Amino acid sequence: MLIKFFKILKKSNFKFSNPKNTDILIFDDESSDLIENLLSSFKYYTLKTRPEKIDCLYITLKVIFLSFFYFRGNILSSYLISIISIINPKVVITYIDNSLKFSELALRFKKIDKRIKFIAVQNGSRYEILENEFLFKNNVIKENINKKFYIPTFLTFGKYEKQIYKKLKIKVIKIQPVGSLKLEKYNEYKRKNKIKIKKKKQLCLLSDHGAWQSKINKIDDNIEKNFISLTNFCIKFSKKYNYKIKICEKRMKDKNLDNKKIFETDYFLEKKAFKKYLNPKYYSYFKKSLLKRDKNIFKTYLNMEESEVLISTMSTMLRENLFLRNKILAANLTGNSIYNFPIKGFFSFNDNCYEKFEKRLLSIIKMSNETYFKKIGKNTDYCIIKNNSPSKKIISVIKSCL
């Protein structure tokens, strides 16, 4: 960690004054734009916490003293603690709810200053907590990483998190379902641009390549192949029934990287996996159907809504599409139950058999929207609550801490 910190020192600018006091501190600038928009009427400070993102360091006697005073083996942690202590916020909020650094500091401040409230807003479906348990029980990791989580206030998509975090004995003091902030922004985008959704004879498939932890490969060397199998299934179905298909890639190409470094990225590994495991006779069709990811985060949402059925394994958008009253098929072909959808039902498929997949998907397509959601009942609240304005609930929680 000391070497990493010296690398930060080498590339950073320096400020020789203490950071100013503010009531709200955003922890981690990764995906922080939604939280920043939410807090536009408040004074806040965004703290970069990732070694690769930090480009400015505060260098004062107070920062140096507090960094040494709070040092417990990790210089970056003690530096961040010193900055938070000087800023003295009433609320520390993050949109990276699975950040171990956030949990570490939230636990440290339990002793340092209980008055500072730590809040995490859920950003994605957290299959990794099930993976952590699975890896620990199978002796792939020596320590259960879930034991490192500590979230004082957790604002979640739905009620499922309350049940699963309790079951796995993850330290969360208070859980309050608020819904999906990203989905709210998508709905605002539609209203602002006067977009009316028109359904097409189309399927939408979301790639989940690399969404699983790489250590899973040590137990299951077919996991990558099985995830790609879903693409094979969907293309086979679309060709047989003359359905258009939009295949949304998970990774975005970083145009700032040179050709040598691009081969090391998740973007390249996703492309490589499709080339390796896709049925060769489907590859040209796959390339024509591929929707490349870019900075317009709502492009995938629009394709999702225009499609008759959204298909994926782990994507958060499965839950969000249910909220929008659109059909989904949550398909897990891996054979590992940790990747099953939170709700059991006809829209959840857990079998690596094309004939069964075809039958299930066909039955969902033939089903009217009214019948589909009547069969589901009130279960959707379990994975994402019916709330059109998560931002109001989040702001209400923040205000209660000020």
C-alpha positions in Angstrom: 0.0 0.0 0.0 2.9 2.3 0.7 4.2 1.9 -2.8 0.7 2.8 -4.2 0.7 5.9 -2.0 4.0 7.0 -3.4 2.6 6.6 -6.9 -0.3 8.8 -5.9 2.3 11.4 -4.6 4.2 11.3 -7.8 1.2 12.0 -10.1 -0.8 14.4 -7.8 -1.0 18.2 -7.5 -0.7 19.5 -4.0 -2.8 21.9 -2.0 -1.1 23.5 1.0 -4.3 24.4 2.8 -6.9 22.4 4.7 -10.1 21.4 2.9 -13.1 23.6 3.9 -15.9 22.4 6.2 -19.1 21.2 4.5 -22.2 19.4 5.8 -22.2 16.7 3.1 -19.2 14.7 1.7 -19.6 12.3 -1.3 -17.3 9.4 -0.8 -15.7 8.2 -4.0 -16.2 10.1 -7.3 -16.9 6.9 -9.3 -20.4 7.2 -10.7 -21.0 10.1 -8.3 -22.8 12.3 -10.9 -26.2 11.0 -9.9 -25.5 11.8 -6.2 -24.1 15.2 -7.2 -27.2 16.0 -9.2 -29.3 14.9 -6.3 -27.4 17.3 -4.0 -27.4 20.3 -6.4 -29.2 22.5 -3.8 -26.8 21.5 -1.0 -23.2 22.4 -0.4 -21.1 19.2 -0.7 -17.6 18.0 -1.3 -16.7 15.0 -3.5 -13.7 13.0 -2.2 -11.7 10.9 -4.6 -10.8 7.7 -2.8 -9.3 5.4 -5.5 -5.5 5.4 -5.9 -5.9 5.6 -9.7 -8.3 8.5 -9.5 -6.7 10.7 -6.8 -5.0 13.6 -8.5 -4.8 16.1 -5.7 -3.4 15.8 -2.1 -3.8 18.2 0.8 -0.4 18.7 2.5 -0.6 20.6 5.7 0.7 20.1 9.3 -2.8 19.1 10.4 -3.3 16.6 7.6 0.1 15.1 8.2 -0.4 14.9 12.0 -3.9 13.3 11.7 -2.7 10.9 9.0 0.0 9.6 11.4 -2.4 9.7 14.4 -5.0 7.5 12.6 -2.5 5.2 10.9 -3.4 1.5 11.5 -1.3 -0.1 8.7 -2.8 1.6 5.7 -1.6 5.1 4.8 -4.4 5.8 2.3 -7.1 5.0 4.9 -5.4 7.3 7.5 -5.1 10.1 5.0 -8.8 9.8 4.0 -9.8 9.8 7.7 -7.7 12.9 8.3 -9.5 14.7 5.4 -12.9 13.6 6.5 -12.1 14.7 10.1 -11.0 18.2 8.9 -14.0 18.7 6.6 -16.2 17.5 9.5 -19.3 16.7 7.5 -22.6 15.7 9.1 -23.2 13.1 6.3 -20.8 10.9 4.3 -22.7 9.4 1.4 -21.6 7.0 -1.4 -23.1 5.5 -4.5 -20.6 2.7 -4.4 -22.4 0.6 -1.8 -20.0 -2.3 -2.2 -16.9 -0.3 -1.3 -14.8 -2.0 1.3 -13.0 1.3 1.9 -16.3 3.0 2.7 -17.1 0.2 5.2 -13.7 0.4 6.7 -13.9 4.1 7.4 -17.5 4.0 8.5 -16.5 1.5 11.2 -13.5 3.6 12.2 -15.6 6.7 12.6 -17.9 4.7 14.9 -15.1 5.3 17.4 -13.6 8.5 16.1 -16.8 10.6 15.8 -20.3 9.0 16.0 -21.9 12.3 15.0 -20.9 11.7 11.3 -23.5 9.6 9.6 -22.5 7.2 6.8 -25.0 6.4 4.1 -24.7 4.0 1.1 -27.1 4.2 -1.8 -27.4 0.9 -3.7 -26.0 1.1 -7.2 -26.3 -2.5 -8.5 -27.5 -6.0 -7.8 -24.9 -7.4 -5.3 -24.4 -11.1 -6.4 -20.9 -10.7 -5.1 -22.0 -11.1 -1.5 -23.3 -14.6 -2.4 -20.1 -15.2 -4.3 -18.1 -14.3 -1.2 -20.0 -16.8 0.9 -19.7 -19.5 -1.8 -15.9 -18.9 -2.3 -15.3 -19.0 1.5 -17.3 -22.2 2.0 -15.4 -23.8 -0.9 -12.0 -22.8 0.6 -11.1 -20.6 -2.3 -10.6 -17.7 0.0 -9.4 -17.9 3.6 -11.5 -15.1 4.9 -15.2 -14.3 4.2 -15.0 -10.9 2.7 -18.6 -10.2 3.8 -17.3 -9.8 7.3 -15.5 -6.6 6.2 -18.7 -4.9 5.2 -20.2 -2.3 7.7 -23.0 0.0 6.4 -24.7 2.2 9.0 -27.5 3.2 6.7 -28.2 1.3 3.5 -30.7 2.8 1.0 -31.6 -0.2 -1.2 -33.7 -1.1 -4.3 -36.1 -3.3 -2.5 -36.9 -5.6 0.5 -34.7 -8.5 -0.8 -31.5 -6.8 0.5 -32.9 -6.7 4.0 -33.4 -10.5 3.9 -30.2 -11.5 2.1 -27.9 -9.2 4.1 -29.4 -10.6 7.4 -29.1 -14.2 6.2 -25.4 -13.7 5.3 -24.9 -11.9 8.7 -23.5 -8.7 7.0 -23.3 -5.8 9.3 -25.9 -3.3 8.2 -27.4 -1.2 10.9 -30.4 0.2 9.1 -31.8 -0.8 5.7 -34.4 1.4 3.9 -35.7 0.5 0.5 -35.9 3.6 -1.8 -35.8 2.1 -5.4 -33.4 2.8 -8.2 -32.0 6.3 -8.5 -30.6 5.5 -12.0 -34.1 4.4 -13.2 -35.6 7.6 -11.9 -33.1 9.6 -13.9 -34.0 7.5 -17.0 -37.7 8.3 -16.5 -36.8 12.0 -16.2 -34.8 11.7 -19.5 -37.8 10.3 -21.3 -40.1 13.0 -20.0 -37.6 15.8 -20.8 -37.1 14.5 -24.4 -40.8 13.6 -24.9 -39.9 10.0 -25.7 -42.7 7.6 -26.3 -41.8 3.9 -26.2 -43.1 1.8 -29.1 -42.7 -2.0 -28.8 -40.9 -3.8 -31.6 -40.8 -7.5 -32.5 -37.5 -7.6 -30.7 -35.6 -9.2 -27.8 -33.0 -7.4 -25.7 -30.1 -9.4 -24.3 -27.7 -7.9 -21.7 -24.2 -9.3 -21.6 -23.1 -10.2 -18.1 -19.5 -11.1 -19.1 -17.1 -10.5 -16.3 -19.8 -9.6 -13.8 -18.8 -12.6 -11.7 -15.7 -12.7 -9.6 -12.7 -14.2 -11.4 -12.0 -16.5 -8.4 -15.2 -18.4 -9.3 -13.2 -19.8 -12.3 -11.1 -21.8 -9.8 -14.2 -23.8 -9.0 -16.0 -23.7 -12.3 -13.9 -23.5 -15.4 -17.0 -23.5 -17.6 -18.6 -20.4 -16.1 -17.6 -18.1 -18.9 -18.8 -20.6 -21.5 -22.1 -21.0 -19.8 -22.7 -17.2 -19.6 -22.0 -17.0 -23.4 -24.4 -19.9 -23.9 -27.3 -17.6 -23.2 -26.3 -15.5 -26.2 -26.3 -18.7 -28.3 -29.7 -19.6 -27.1 -31.1 -16.1 -27.8 -29.7 -15.9 -31.3 -31.0 -19.4 -32.1 -34.5 -18.4 -30.9 -34.5 -15.1 -32.8 -33.5 -16.7 -36.0 -36.0 -19.5 -35.7 -38.9 -17.1 -34.9 -37.8 -14.2 -37.0 -37.2 -11.9 -34.0 -34.8 -8.9 -34.1 -32.4 -9.0 -31.2 -30.3 -6.2 -29.6 -27.3 -7.6 -27.7 -26.0 -5.0 -25.3 -22.3 -5.3 -24.5 -21.3 -4.8 -20.9 -18.0 -3.1 -21.3 -17.2 0.2 -23.0 -14.0 0.8 -25.0 -11.6 3.2 -23.5 -10.5 5.3 -26.5 -7.7 6.9 -24.4 -5.8 3.6 -24.3 -3.2 2.6 -26.8 -3.5 -0.7 -28.8 -1.2 -2.6 -26.4 -3.1 -1.8 -23.3 -6.6 -2.4 -24.8 -5.8 -6.1 -24.9 -5.6 -6.1 -21.1 -9.0 -4.5 -20.6 -12.4 -6.1 -19.7 -13.7 -4.7 -23.0 -11.2 -6.9 -25.0 -11.8 -10.0 -22.8 -15.6 -9.7 -23.4 -14.9 -9.6 -27.2 -12.5 -12.5 -26.9 -15.0 -14.7 -25.0 -17.8 -14.2 -27.6 -15.4 -15.1 -30.3 -14.3 -18.2 -28.4 -17.7 -19.6 -27.3 -20.3 -18.3 -29.7 -21.4 -20.8 -32.3 -19.4 -19.8 -35.4 -22.5 -19.8 -37.6 -24.0 -17.1 -35.3 -21.0 -14.8 -35.1 -21.7 -12.5 -38.1 -25.4 -12.2 -36.9 -24.1 -11.4 -33.4 -21.9 -8.6 -34.7 -24.8 -7.1 -36.6 -27.0 -7.3 -33.5 -24.4 -5.9 -31.1 -25.3 -2.6 -29.4 -22.0 -0.9 -28.4 -21.8 0.8 -25.1 -21.1 4.5 -25.0 -21.5 7.5 -22.6 -25.2 7.6 -23.3 -26.2 5.4 -20.4 -29.9 5.5 -21.4 -29.4 4.0 -24.9 -29.6 0.5 -23.3 -32.7 1.4 -21.3 -34.5 2.5 -24.4 -33.6 -0.7 -26.3 -34.8 -2.6 -23.2 -38.2 -0.9 -23.2 -38.7 -1.2 -26.9 -38.2 -5.0 -26.7 -40.9 -7.6 -26.0 -38.7 -9.3 -23.4 -35.4 -8.4 -21.6 -33.1 -11.4 -21.1 -30.1 -11.5 -18.7 -28.7 -13.3 -15.7 -27.3 -10.8 -13.2 -28.1 -7.3 -14.6 -29.8 -4.8 -12.3 -31.9 -3.8 -15.3 -33.9 -7.0 -14.9 -35.4 -5.5 -11.7 -35.7 -2.1 -13.2 -37.6 -3.4 -16.3 -40.1 -5.2 -14.0 -40.7 -1.8 -12.2 -41.4 -0.3 -15.7 -44.0 -3.1 -16.2 -42.1 -4.8 -19.0 -41.4 -8.5 -19.4 -38.2 -10.2 -18.4 -36.7 -13.6 -18.5 -33.9 -14.0 -15.9 -31.9 -16.9 -17.2 -29.2 -18.6 -15.3 -27.4 -21.3 -17.3 -24.4 -21.6 -15.0 -25.8 -24.4 -12.8 -24.9 -22.3 -9.7 -27.9 -21.2 -7.7 -26.1 -18.0 -6.4 -26.9 -16.5 -9.8 -30.6 -17.2 -9.6 -33.0 -14.2 -9.7 -34.1 -13.0 -6.3 -37.7 -14.0 -7.0 -38.7 -17.5 -8.1 -41.3 -17.8 -10.8 -42.1 -18.5 -14.4 -39.9 -15.5 -15.5 -36.9 -17.1 -13.8 -35.2 -19.9 -15.8 -32.3 -22.0 -14.3 -31.4 -24.7 -16.8 -28.8 -25.1 -19.5 -31.2 -26.7 -22.0 -32.2 -24.9 -25.2 -35.5 -26.7 -25.7 -36.7 -25.7 -22.3 -35.5 -22.2 -22.7 -37.3 -21.9 -26.0 -40.5 -23.2 -24.5 -40.3 -20.7 -21.6 -39.4 -17.7 -23.7 -42.2 -18.5 -26.2 -44.8 -18.8 -23.4 -43.7 -15.4 -22.0 -43.9 -13.7 -25.4 -47.4 -15.1 -26.0 -48.6 -14.0 -22.6 -50.3 -10.6 -22.5 -48.7 -7.9 -20.3 -51.7 -8.0 -18.0 -51.5 -11.8 -17.5 -47.8 -11.7 -17.0 -47.9 -9.2 -14.1 -51.1 -10.8 -12.7 -49.1 -14.0 -12.4 -46.2 -12.2 -10.7 -48.5 -10.5 -8.2 -47.0 -8.2 -5.6 -43.6 -10.0 -5.7 -41.9 -7.2 -7.7 -41.8 -5.0 -4.5 -39.5 -7.6 -3.0 -36.7 -6.8 -5.5 -37.5 -3.2 -6.3 -40.2 -1.1 -4.5 -42.8 0.9 -6.2 -41.5 4.4 -5.8 -41.3 6.9 -8.6 -39.0 9.3 -6.7 -36.1 7.6 -4.9 -34.4 11.0 -4.8 -37.0 12.4 -2.5 -36.6 9.5 0.0 -32.8 9.8 -0.2 -32.9 13.6 0.4 -35.3 13.0 3.3 -32.8 10.6 4.9 -30.0 13.1 4.4 -32.0 16.0 5.9 -32.8 14.0 9.0 -29.0 13.8 9.6 -28.3 17.5 9.1 
